[in-house]
Amino acid sequence: MTNRYANKKIVVVGAGKSGLALCRFFARRNARVILSDIRQRADIGDLSDLSGCDVAFDLGGHNPELFRKADLIVLSPGVPPTIAPVQAAVEQGVDLSGEVEIASRELTAPMIGITGTNGKSTVTALVGEALKACGAKTYVGGNIGTPLTEAVDQEELEWLVIELSSFQLETVTSFRPRYSMLLNISADHLDRYPDMRAYIEAKKKIFSCQTAADFMILNADDKLVMEAAVGAPARVVCFSCNSKLDEGMFLDDDHIVWRWQGTEQTFAVKELRLKGLHNIANVMAACIPLLLEGYQAETIWPAMTRFTGLPHRMNLVRSLDGVEWYNDSKGTNIGSVIMSLAGLDAPVTLIAGGRDKGGDFGELSGPVKEKVAHLILIGEATERMATEIGPVTDISKVDSLDAAVVRARELTRPGGTVLLSPGCSSFDQFANFAVRGERFCELVEQLEDGKAVSNGTP
């Protein structure tokens, strides 16, 4: 394969997991690599992954001169393309790209690209597990945690299953999945995008390079999804929890039905370990590309039924004194909180809050009124959440997750449920949602059986 990067001056922006993977990728191709990050070296953490790589550093800020003299600037997903040094360089003709675009140019295996506001990690994992059960050598990565560039030098891959955030899709220009999925759209990342339209435009880029030979897998129950796909050339296949479809996959009472080209197959919902209507939709979306490819339902469906879920996504942490404690730390937007509450019976004690992402917390008023007996708020978004949700339930404001767990233990009676589903990012108090979820689990496991907790550490 032609080395298009040898001796090119490439600035990689952002020293997160994707940025480090990009540095290794370009260094292997003998590029002149500069890693730029606004953070000081002491704040970045471990850079040992770059040991042995010929990489220069621009840390503690971005040097505009380095950007202007680059042959190529490549952004990590967390870095907006609107930052001043990037914009100035682009205006002078410097090429701009992102990690998914760079990797996809080097890959030949067919791709299944999965995006949406919620559920994309679960669907990505489901598709990956099912393909592996079918005996296909499969790479599962992207936003789910493993940068796509890590797949480039792997041999004999048959499938690439890629979770895609709106941030990753912003910079794609030739990325073409054989199957694209748009699972749902609700308000998210409005701290980065000026409005919902801009957010949706980023999501729509998953379709932009597909052709009539490709497929779009769409949620027929989501109006914004169906509107986003209008005019895209790929063939549409839908799934629905609300309507019976002439072709596609849908929920019919306690069975999932697959109809395609005159054939029909059914699957029993009760066999799934994943619970909740949103997870039925996730399973349907995950099944469709495999069935279209001709893999056998007798292998696909058992893989779906074995799947118990990903960490920090509605995981039951513990049952204690008649109260169930759930960790949904990955619930970082309002739509996710609504779906998580929908899967639980009242009364719920909801722990929410964190760094405000710009959504309309007023959308939670109805679900909170219906299901939540006690709302415990933490973090920077506390006051806005309290104001916009309104006085529809009992509200407590506390300073930390530790204090929230103590308060939840005090308030929740036997038969109730405690749910951590923040509706916000973790970055005011934690490095990421996983660290937040792990801390919650630690605190819950430390609670003592048969004892009410007053004040102090549980």
C-alpha positions as CSV (number, residue, x, y, z in Angstrom):
1,M,0.0,0.0,0.0
2,T,1.3,3.5,-0.9
3,N,2.7,5.5,2.0
4,R,1.0,8.9,1.6
5,Y,2.5,10.3,4.8
6,A,6.3,9.8,4.5
7,N,8.1,13.0,5.4
8,K,4.9,15.0,5.7
9,K,4.6,17.5,8.6
10,I,1.5,16.4,10.5
11,V,0.1,18.1,13.6
12,V,-2.1,15.8,15.7
13,V,-4.3,17.8,18.0
14,G,-5.4,16.3,21.3
15,A,-3.4,13.8,23.5
16,G,-6.2,11.5,24.3
17,K,-6.5,7.8,23.3
18,S,-7.3,8.7,19.6
19,G,-4.5,11.3,19.4
20,L,-1.9,8.9,20.7
21,A,-3.1,6.2,18.3
22,L,-2.7,8.7,15.5
23,C,0.8,9.6,16.5
24,R,1.8,5.9,16.4
25,F,0.1,5.5,13.1
26,F,1.9,8.4,11.5
27,A,5.2,7.6,13.1
28,R,5.1,4.1,11.6
29,R,4.8,5.8,8.2
30,N,7.8,8.0,8.7
31,A,5.8,11.3,9.0
32,R,7.2,14.2,11.0
33,V,4.7,14.1,13.8
34,I,3.9,16.9,16.3
35,L,1.4,16.2,19.1
36,S,-0.3,19.4,20.2
37,D,-2.4,19.8,23.3
38,I,-3.7,22.8,25.2
39,R,-2.9,21.0,28.5
40,Q,0.5,21.1,30.3
41,R,2.5,17.9,30.3
42,A,1.7,17.2,34.0
43,D,-2.0,17.3,33.2
44,I,-2.0,14.8,30.3
45,G,-1.0,11.6,32.1
46,D,0.7,8.6,30.6
47,L,2.4,9.1,27.3
48,S,4.4,5.8,27.5
49,D,2.4,4.6,24.4
50,L,4.6,6.9,22.4
51,S,7.9,5.4,23.6
52,G,10.1,4.6,20.6
53,C,8.0,6.9,18.3
54,D,9.6,9.9,16.7
55,V,7.1,12.5,17.9
56,A,7.6,16.2,18.8
57,F,5.5,17.9,21.4
58,D,3.6,21.2,21.5
59,L,2.0,21.2,25.0
60,G,0.5,23.8,27.2
61,G,-1.2,25.6,24.3
62,H,-1.3,25.5,20.5
63,N,1.5,27.2,18.5
64,P,-0.3,28.8,15.5
65,E,3.0,28.8,13.5
66,L,3.2,25.0,13.7
67,F,-0.4,24.7,12.5
68,R,0.2,27.1,9.6
69,K,3.3,25.2,8.4
70,A,1.8,21.7,8.6
71,D,0.9,19.6,5.6
72,L,-1.9,18.1,7.5
73,I,-3.8,18.7,10.8
74,V,-5.6,15.8,12.3
75,L,-8.1,16.3,15.1
76,S,-8.9,14.0,18.0
77,P,-12.7,13.8,18.4
78,G,-12.8,16.0,21.5
79,V,-11.2,18.9,19.7
80,P,-13.6,21.2,17.9
81,P,-12.6,22.2,14.3
82,T,-13.5,25.8,15.2
83,I,-10.5,26.5,17.5
84,A,-8.6,29.5,16.3
85,P,-5.2,27.9,15.3
86,V,-7.0,25.2,13.2
87,Q,-9.3,27.8,11.5
88,A,-6.4,30.0,10.7
89,A,-4.4,27.2,9.2
90,V,-7.4,25.9,7.2
91,E,-7.9,29.4,5.8
92,Q,-4.4,29.3,4.5
93,G,-5.0,26.0,2.7
94,V,-3.8,23.4,5.3
95,D,-5.7,20.1,5.0
96,L,-7.8,19.1,8.0
97,S,-8.9,15.6,8.9
98,G,-9.9,13.3,11.8
99,E,-9.0,9.9,13.1
100,V,-11.8,7.9,11.5
101,E,-11.3,9.4,8.1
102,I,-7.5,8.8,8.2
103,A,-8.0,5.1,9.2
104,S,-10.8,4.4,6.8
105,R,-8.7,5.4,3.8
106,E,-6.3,2.5,4.7
107,L,-8.9,-0.2,5.4
108,T,-10.5,-2.6,2.9
109,A,-12.8,-4.7,5.0
110,P,-16.5,-3.8,4.8
111,M,-17.6,-1.4,7.6
112,I,-20.7,-1.2,9.7
113,G,-21.0,2.3,11.1
114,I,-23.2,3.0,14.1
115,T,-24.3,6.4,15.4
116,G,-27.2,7.9,17.3
117,T,-27.6,9.9,20.5
118,N,-28.1,6.8,22.7
119,G,-27.5,3.1,22.4
120,K,-24.7,3.1,19.9
121,S,-22.1,1.5,22.2
122,T,-24.5,-1.3,23.0
123,V,-25.4,-1.9,19.4
124,T,-21.8,-1.8,18.4
125,A,-20.9,-4.5,21.0
126,L,-23.9,-6.6,20.0
127,V,-23.0,-6.6,16.3
128,G,-19.4,-7.4,17.2
129,E,-20.4,-10.3,19.4
130,A,-22.8,-11.8,16.9
131,L,-20.2,-11.5,14.0
132,K,-17.6,-13.3,16.1
133,A,-20.1,-16.0,17.0
134,C,-20.7,-16.5,13.3
135,G,-16.9,-17.0,12.9
136,A,-16.1,-13.7,11.2
137,K,-12.8,-12.1,12.1
138,T,-14.1,-8.8,13.4
139,Y,-12.7,-5.5,14.6
140,V,-14.9,-3.6,17.0
141,G,-13.8,0.0,17.7
142,G,-14.3,3.7,17.3
143,N,-16.0,5.7,20.0
144,I,-16.6,2.5,22.0
145,G,-13.0,2.8,23.1
146,T,-10.5,1.4,20.6
147,P,-9.3,3.9,17.9
148,L,-10.0,2.8,14.3
149,T,-6.3,3.4,13.4
150,E,-5.5,0.3,15.6
151,A,-7.3,-1.8,12.9
152,V,-5.1,-0.7,10.0
153,D,-2.2,-3.1,10.4
154,Q,-4.3,-6.1,11.4
155,E,-4.5,-8.8,8.8
156,E,-7.4,-10.7,7.3
157,L,-10.2,-8.7,8.9
158,E,-13.6,-9.6,7.5
159,W,-15.6,-6.8,9.2
160,L,-15.1,-3.5,10.9
161,V,-17.8,-2.5,13.4
162,I,-17.4,1.1,14.3
163,E,-19.2,3.3,16.8
164,L,-19.3,6.9,15.6
165,S,-19.9,10.0,17.7
166,S,-21.0,13.3,16.1
167,F,-17.5,14.6,16.9
168,Q,-15.9,11.8,14.8
169,L,-18.3,12.3,11.9
170,E,-17.5,16.0,11.7
171,T,-14.3,15.4,9.8
172,V,-15.2,12.5,7.5
173,T,-15.0,13.1,3.8
174,S,-14.7,9.7,2.1
175,F,-15.8,7.3,4.9
176,R,-18.2,4.8,3.4
177,P,-19.7,2.1,5.5
178,R,-21.6,-0.8,3.8
179,Y,-24.1,-0.4,6.5
180,S,-24.9,2.8,8.3
181,M,-27.1,3.0,11.4
182,L,-28.8,6.0,12.9
183,L,-30.5,4.8,16.0
184,N,-32.1,7.9,17.5
185,I,-31.6,11.6,17.8
186,S,-32.2,13.8,20.9
187,A,-30.5,16.9,22.3
188,D,-26.9,16.3,23.1
189,H,-23.6,18.2,23.0
190,L,-25.3,21.5,22.7
191,D,-22.3,22.9,24.6
192,R,-20.3,22.2,21.4
193,Y,-22.9,22.8,18.7
194,P,-24.8,26.1,18.2
195,D,-28.1,24.3,17.8
196,M,-29.8,21.0,17.2
197,R,-29.6,21.5,13.4
198,A,-25.8,21.6,13.6
199,Y,-25.8,18.4,15.7
200,I,-28.0,16.6,13.3
201,E,-25.9,17.7,10.3
202,A,-22.9,16.1,11.9
203,K,-24.8,12.8,12.5
204,K,-26.0,12.8,8.9
205,K,-22.5,12.7,7.6
206,I,-22.5,8.9,8.2
207,F,-24.6,8.7,5.0
208,S,-22.7,11.1,2.9
209,C,-20.5,8.8,0.9
210,Q,-22.8,5.8,0.7
211,T,-24.2,4.7,-2.6
212,A,-27.3,2.7,-3.8
213,A,-25.2,-0.5,-3.2
214,D,-25.2,0.3,0.6
215,F,-27.8,0.2,3.3
216,M,-29.1,2.7,5.9
217,I,-30.6,1.1,9.0
218,L,-33.0,3.5,10.6
219,N,-35.3,3.8,13.6
220,A,-38.8,4.3,12.1
221,D,-40.1,5.5,15.4
222,D,-37.9,8.5,15.5
223,K,-39.1,11.4,13.3
224,L,-35.7,13.2,13.4
225,V,-33.9,10.1,12.2
226,M,-36.2,9.6,9.2
227,E,-36.0,13.3,8.3
228,A,-32.2,13.1,8.5
229,A,-32.0,10.3,6.0
230,V,-34.1,12.0,3.3
231,G,-32.2,12.2,0.0
232,A,-29.4,9.8,1.1
233,P,-28.8,7.3,-1.7
234,A,-28.4,4.1,0.3
235,R,-31.2,1.5,0.6
236,V,-33.4,2.0,3.7
237,V,-34.1,-0.8,6.1
238,C,-36.1,0.2,9.2
239,F,-36.8,-1.2,12.7
240,S,-39.7,-0.2,14.9
241,C,-41.0,-0.9,18.4
242,N,-44.3,0.9,17.6
243,S,-45.4,-0.2,14.1
244,K,-45.6,-3.4,12.1
245,L,-43.5,-3.1,8.9
246,D,-44.0,-4.7,5.5
247,E,-40.2,-5.1,5.4
248,G,-37.7,-4.7,8.2
249,M,-37.7,-5.7,11.8
250,F,-40.4,-4.8,14.4
251,L,-41.9,-5.7,17.8
252,D,-45.1,-7.6,17.8
253,D,-46.3,-8.2,21.4
254,D,-43.7,-10.4,22.9
255,H,-41.8,-11.3,19.7
256,I,-39.5,-9.6,17.3
257,V,-40.4,-10.1,13.7
258,W,-38.0,-9.9,10.7
259,R,-39.6,-9.6,7.3
260,W,-37.5,-9.4,4.2
261,Q,-38.1,-10.2,0.5
262,G,-41.1,-12.5,1.2
263,T,-39.6,-14.3,4.2
264,E,-40.5,-14.0,7.9
265,Q,-38.7,-15.0,11.1
266,T,-39.6,-14.5,14.7
267,F,-37.6,-14.2,18.0
268,A,-38.9,-14.4,21.6
269,V,-38.2,-11.2,23.5
270,K,-38.3,-13.1,26.8
271,E,-35.0,-14.8,25.9
272,L,-33.1,-11.5,26.0
273,R,-31.1,-10.6,29.1
274,L,-31.2,-7.0,28.1
275,K,-34.3,-5.3,29.5
276,G,-36.3,-2.3,28.5
277,L,-37.9,-1.2,25.2
278,H,-34.8,0.8,24.2
279,N,-32.7,-2.4,24.4
280,I,-35.3,-4.3,22.2
281,A,-34.7,-1.5,19.6
282,N,-30.9,-2.0,20.0
283,V,-31.1,-5.7,19.5
284,M,-33.3,-5.2,16.3
285,A,-30.8,-2.7,14.9
286,A,-27.9,-5.1,15.6
287,C,-29.5,-8.1,13.9
288,I,-30.4,-6.4,10.6
289,P,-27.0,-6.2,8.9
290,L,-26.1,-9.7,9.8
291,L,-29.4,-11.1,8.5
292,L,-29.0,-9.1,5.3
293,E,-25.5,-10.5,4.9
294,G,-26.9,-14.1,5.1
295,Y,-25.6,-15.1,8.5
296,Q,-27.9,-17.6,10.1
297,A,-30.4,-16.6,12.7
298,E,-29.7,-19.8,14.7
299,T,-26.2,-18.3,15.4
300,I,-27.1,-14.6,15.6
301,W,-30.0,-14.8,18.1
302,P,-28.1,-16.8,20.8
303,A,-25.4,-14.2,20.7
304,M,-28.1,-11.5,21.4
305,T,-29.6,-13.5,24.3
306,R,-26.2,-14.1,25.9
307,F,-25.4,-10.4,26.0
308,T,-25.8,-8.8,29.5
309,G,-24.9,-5.2,28.7
310,L,-21.9,-2.9,28.9
311,P,-20.4,-1.4,32.0
312,H,-22.1,1.8,33.3
313,R,-25.2,1.3,31.2
314,M,-28.1,0.4,33.5
315,N,-26.1,-2.2,35.4
316,L,-27.6,-3.5,38.7
317,V,-24.9,-2.9,41.2
318,R,-26.6,-4.3,44.3
319,S,-29.8,-5.2,46.0
320,L,-29.6,-3.9,49.6
321,D,-32.4,-4.0,52.2
322,G,-35.1,-4.2,49.5
323,V,-33.6,-1.4,47.4
324,E,-32.0,-1.9,44.0
325,W,-29.1,0.3,43.0
326,Y,-28.4,0.9,39.3
327,N,-25.3,2.4,37.6
328,D,-26.2,4.3,34.4
329,S,-23.2,6.7,34.5
330,K,-23.1,6.5,30.7
331,G,-26.5,8.3,30.7
332,T,-24.9,11.6,29.8
333,N,-27.8,13.3,28.0
334,I,-31.5,13.9,28.7
335,G,-32.8,11.3,26.3
336,S,-30.8,8.6,27.9
337,V,-32.2,9.5,31.4
338,I,-35.7,9.4,30.0
339,M,-35.1,5.9,28.5
340,S,-33.5,4.6,31.7
341,L,-36.4,5.8,33.9
342,A,-38.9,4.2,31.4
343,G,-37.4,0.8,32.2
344,L,-38.0,1.2,36.0
345,D,-41.0,1.1,38.2
346,A,-41.7,3.9,40.7
347,P,-40.6,5.0,43.2
348,V,-37.1,5.9,42.0
349,T,-34.4,8.0,43.7
350,L,-32.6,9.6,40.8
351,I,-29.0,10.9,41.2
352,A,-28.3,13.4,38.4
353,G,-26.1,16.3,37.5
354,G,-22.6,17.1,36.4
355,R,-21.3,19.4,33.7
356,D,-24.0,21.0,31.7
357,K,-24.1,20.0,28.0
358,G,-26.7,22.5,27.0
359,G,-29.8,20.4,26.8
360,D,-33.3,21.3,27.9
361,F,-33.7,19.8,31.3
362,G,-37.4,20.7,31.2
363,E,-37.9,17.6,29.1
364,L,-37.3,15.6,32.3
365,S,-40.2,17.1,34.2
366,G,-42.8,14.6,33.0
367,P,-40.7,11.4,33.5
368,V,-39.5,12.7,36.9
369,K,-43.0,13.5,38.1
370,E,-44.2,10.1,37.0
371,K,-41.3,7.9,38.3
372,V,-39.0,9.8,40.7
373,A,-39.8,10.2,44.4
374,H,-36.5,11.9,45.2
375,L,-34.2,13.8,42.9
376,I,-30.6,14.2,44.2
377,L,-28.6,16.8,42.2
378,I,-24.8,17.1,42.1
379,G,-22.3,19.2,40.1
380,E,-22.2,22.3,38.1
381,A,-25.6,21.8,36.5
382,T,-27.5,21.6,39.8
383,E,-29.2,24.9,39.8
384,R,-30.3,24.9,36.2
385,M,-31.6,21.4,36.5
386,A,-33.6,22.2,39.6
387,T,-35.1,25.3,37.9
388,E,-36.0,23.7,34.6
389,I,-37.3,20.4,35.9
390,G,-39.4,22.4,38.4
391,P,-41.0,21.4,41.7
392,V,-42.4,18.1,40.5
393,T,-40.8,16.0,43.2
394,D,-38.6,16.2,46.3
395,I,-35.2,17.7,45.4
396,S,-31.9,17.5,47.4
397,K,-28.8,19.3,46.4
398,V,-25.5,17.9,47.6
399,D,-21.8,18.6,46.9
400,S,-20.5,15.2,45.7
401,L,-21.4,11.8,44.5
402,D,-20.3,10.4,47.9
403,A,-22.9,12.6,49.6
404,A,-25.5,11.7,47.0
405,V,-25.2,8.0,47.9
406,V,-25.5,8.8,51.6
407,R,-28.6,10.9,50.9
408,A,-30.1,8.2,48.6
409,R,-29.7,5.6,51.4
410,E,-31.4,7.9,53.8
411,L,-34.4,8.6,51.5
412,T,-35.1,5.3,49.7
413,R,-37.4,2.9,51.4
414,P,-37.7,-0.9,50.6
415,G,-39.3,-1.5,47.3
416,G,-37.6,1.5,45.8
417,T,-34.8,1.9,43.3
418,V,-31.7,4.2,43.3
419,L,-30.6,5.2,39.8
420,L,-27.4,7.1,38.9
421,S,-28.3,8.5,35.5
422,P,-26.6,12.0,35.4
423,G,-27.9,13.5,32.2
424,C,-24.6,15.5,32.1
425,S,-21.0,14.9,31.4
426,S,-18.7,13.9,34.2
427,F,-15.9,16.4,33.6
428,D,-16.7,18.8,36.5
429,Q,-15.7,16.1,39.1
430,F,-14.5,13.0,37.2
431,A,-12.1,12.2,34.3
432,N,-14.9,10.4,32.4
433,F,-18.2,8.6,32.9
434,A,-16.4,5.3,33.6
435,V,-14.5,6.8,36.6
436,R,-17.8,8.3,37.8
437,G,-19.6,4.9,37.5
438,E,-16.7,3.0,39.2
439,R,-16.8,5.4,42.2
440,F,-20.6,5.0,42.4
441,C,-20.2,1.2,42.5
442,E,-17.5,1.4,45.2
443,L,-19.7,3.6,47.4
444,V,-22.7,1.3,47.0
445,E,-20.7,-1.8,47.7
446,Q,-19.4,-0.1,50.9
447,L,-23.0,0.3,52.3
448,E,-23.6,-2.0,55.2
449,D,-26.6,-4.4,55.3
450,G,-29.5,-3.6,57.6
451,K,-28.3,-0.2,58.7
452,A,-29.7,3.2,57.9
453,V,-27.1,5.7,57.1
454,S,-27.2,9.1,58.7
455,N,-24.5,11.7,58.0
456,G,-20.9,11.0,57.0
457,T,-19.3,8.5,54.8
458,P,-21.3,5.4,54.0
